[in-house]
Amino acid sequence: MKLTLVSLVTVFALIASIESNSLFKSVDYDQLQNALSSLSSDQIPDFFKQPRDNSNWCCKVDVPILTLEKTRVISYQITNSQKVKCGSSSCGFLGLFKCTKYCTQYWTETRYLTEHYPVTQQQACPTGQEICCQDYFFIMDHCFHITEVQQNLELLTALNNQGIVLPIGK
């Protein structure tokens, strides 16, 4: 079923009202999403076909954050010192006695410590559970913000005038 220009303008008015929420109290996002998703590739303007950032994807289900316990070995060095006997020398009255000579000896010890620490890891959204976040619409495998769609109303209207229609529903 082809939509007339009047019904297409109604769809665009619906899109425009979503952000301001002044024309309608509730918006049927599913109906609008179905209409946008059913467009063929050649009906989509080039603007919407550009590679986009995928940070606007959300997950239908809550994905728990995993906390994993990791282990690492830490090495550290300690420098020690000790006085050791390193010889003797003559001392006392006329050098008649022997005195022990002490030297300081230094050495380094490497010690190892096993440390356990927590690491949080975000799990990926399960396959098939990815959706566009609120106020984003799925068009050509990307999520576009409602304002991007609103900014291209003139282009979408021109497509309608060329016989390319925006179907509603399934």
Secondary structure, 3 states (H helix, E strand, C coil): CCCCHHHHHHHHHHHHHHHHCCCCCCCCHHHHHHHHHCCCHHHCCHHHHCCCCCCCEEECCCCCEEEEEEEEEEEEEEEEEEEEEEEEEEECHHHCEEEEEEEEEEEEEEEEEEEEEEEEEECCCCCCCEEECCCEEEECCEEEEHHHHHCCHHHHHHHHHCCCCCCCCC
